[in-house]
Amino acid sequence: MQIDNNQLLRFTTAGSVDDGKSTLIGRLLYDSKSIFEDQLEAIEETSKRKGLGTVDLALFTDGLRDEREQGITIDVAYRYFTTPKRKFIIADTPGHIQYTRNMVTGASTANAAIILIDARHGVIEQTKRHAFIASLLQIPHIIVCVNKMDLVDFAEKPYNDIVAQFEEFSSKLNVKDVRFIPISALNGDNVVNRSESMDWYSGAPLLHALETLHISSDINKIDARFAIQTVIRPQREGFIDYRGYAGRISSGIYRVGDEVVVLPSGFTSKIKSINAGEKEIEEAYAPMSVAMTLEDDIDASRGNMIVKKNNQPEMTQEFDVMLCWLNNDAARPGAKYTLMHTSNERRAIIKDVVYKIDINTYERETEDKELSMNDIARVKIRAAQSIMSDTYRDNRNTGSIILIDEGTNETVAAGMIVG
């Protein structure tokens, strides 16, 4: 069966230590036959050396030596697999509080989040923290997998209790689509195949849920945003006068003949042609990468944005951001950073820390102004020149930024613009 290239689903996994994230991903890959023979042989050999009677599925994702020795996930591990219905990119993220930044990194581009809960322990502090981060990052779909059902005799009551607990606290969060699945990652119950031990559960197994998640409506089709990454001037026969503006459409739909505005100059024109590779097309939409030409010879370059006349982003130099501090060193007061936004670079400073969030209790701390690694805070940022932005709630692409230390070129923070 032909794979639809548009049907790529990115999902992240989160859960407490020993909740079985890596085992779940290993089970998904193993049962969907997405593992190469040499990988399987290597994992089988490692499992034998560890004295295990079965294949340790967690080893498919815990690739670092420290991860294997300690039995925990430290870094974000990306895995890829394909079924006849969809392509997948998995981000296996750590559960520890000291790796909050890793979870934010892995979840930032996800369509869905899988949150694992141990059926014996129920909703714990880390569950709430992971749900909060998923809510903060506006992940459209959350699948709560109640794992280790085999250790509670596949009973329905512990599962129902956890569903009630999760729904009670998540009602305070901004989450749109939450669904629950009782599983045993170790045995494979309700992961790829339906469980015969839980006939009281009438829903689909996890893989079917992932294959059928409706993600096309997650993209903003209303606000047309096209940040120019480069200008194409072939200067060869047949293309002497060609001037194409290339980039990736962040949101919205563009058609040949549409009236557009180039920001920040404000010059108007019409779309003359749209090319996807060497193919000329009449219509393009997010997240396609295309080259556009305009009917008028406008001076536009990298960092400019092509938008619709009656729907424009906000031009602002000062704005509020929910920021996750990623660096080992704390933020320096008054320090200048390079702000990256779409294809723009600006010098910027953190003007003020409005409040920090205790991600265990969701409480706001207004007195503590120091930003240390893994802190999440609302801050005011001032850029040297205006950027063309939307709120992160409206557009995850034009509403996100990163900050880079000018001295070391390290990415020190990632942020979501708030209204």
Residue, then its C-alpha position, 0 to 999 in steps of 0.5 A: m500500500q502506498i504511504d501518504n507522505n502527509q501522514l507523519l505522526r510525531f508523538t512523545t512518551a512520558g512517565s515516571v521511572d519504571d513506568g515502562k516507557s522504553t518497554l512500551i516503545g520496544r513492544l510497539l516496534y517489536d510487534s509491528k515488525s519494525i526492527f531490523e534483524d541485526q538490531l534484534e540479534a544485538i538486543e537478544e545477546t545483551s538480554k542474555r548477558k544480563g541473565l534475562g529469560t526474555v528479550d529486554l524490549a527497553l534496550f531498543t530505545d535506551g541507547l546510552r551506556d548510562e541508560r542501560e546500566q541505570g535502567i532509566t531514560i536520560d536523553v531524548a531518544y528518537r525512533y522511526f517506524t512505519t505501518p501501512k497507514r502512517k509514518f511515525i517519529i517517536a521521542d522517548t523522553p526522561g521522566h525525572i524532574q532534572y530532565t524537564r528540558n529534555m521532555v520539553t525538547g522532545a515534545s515541542t513538535a509532537n502531535a500527540a503525547i503518550i503519558l504512562i501511569d503505573a496501574r499500581h500507583g495511580v496518578i502521581e506528582q510526575t504524572k501531573r508534571h508531564a500533563f502540565i508540560a503537554s498542556l503548556l506545549q499545546i500538544p493536541h492529543i494525549i493518550v493516557c496508557v495505564n500500564k502494568m495491568d498484569l500486576v493488578d490482575f487486569a482488573e477494571k477498578p484500578y483502571n477506572d480509578i486512574v481515569a477519574q483521578f486524571e480527569e479531575f486534575s486535567s480539567k484545570l489544564n488546557v488539553k483538548d483530546v484525552r483518551f485512556i487505554p489499559i495496557s501491559a507493555l511487557n506482555g503486549d496487551n492492547v499495544v499492537n493487538r487487543s488483549e484477551s485478558m481485558d474483555w471489559y475494555s471495548g476501545a482500540p489498542l494503542l497502535h490503532a489509536l495512533e494510526t487513526l488520530h485525526i491530525s490534519s485539523d491540528i494545523n492552522k489553515i486560517d492564518a497564512r504565514f510563509a517565512i522566507q528562508t532563501v531567495i532562489r536566483p538560478q541565473r541560467e537559460g530559461f530562468i534568467d528572470y526567475r526570483g523565487y522565495a523559498g521556505r516552509i509554509s507555517s500555516g494557512i493556504y496559498r494559491v496562485g493569484d492570491e493578494v499577499v503582503v510582504l512584511p515588514s516592508g508592507f509591499t503588496s503583490k500577487i502570487k505568480s507561481i508556486n513550485a514544489g520541487e520542479k513541479e508547478i502547483e496551483e495551491a500549497y498549504a502547511p507544512m509544505s516546502v515551496a518556492m513562490t514567485l510574485e508578480d511585482d519585483i519586490d525587495a524581499s529576503r530571508g527573514n521576511m514573511i509573506v502573508k495575506k492582506n487581511n490577516q497579518p501577524e503582530m509586529t512587536q519588539e516587546f512580548d511575553v513568553m513562557l520560557c523553559w531554561l535549557n542551559n546549565d548556567a543560569a540566565r544573566p541579568g541584562a545579558k544579550y542573546t540571539l533570538m531565533h524566530t522562524s527564519n529571523e535572527r534578532r538580538a534580544i534581552i530578557k527584560d523581566v521574569v514575571y513569575k516562575i511556575d512550580i511544575n509540581t503544584y502549578e503555583r506561580e512564584t513571583e519573588d524568585k527572579e533567577l532562571s536556572m536549568n529546567d525552570i519554566a517561567r513567564v518572562k518579558i523579552r525585548a528584541a532589537q527589531s520587531i518580529m512578526s509573531d502570533t501567539y503560540r496558542d494560535n500557531r506553534n511555528t510563528g509563536s515559538i522562539i529559541l534564545i542562543d548565547e552569543g558567546t558560546n552559541e549554545t541554545v539556552a532557552a526555548g519559549m512560547i509567545v503568549g498574548 
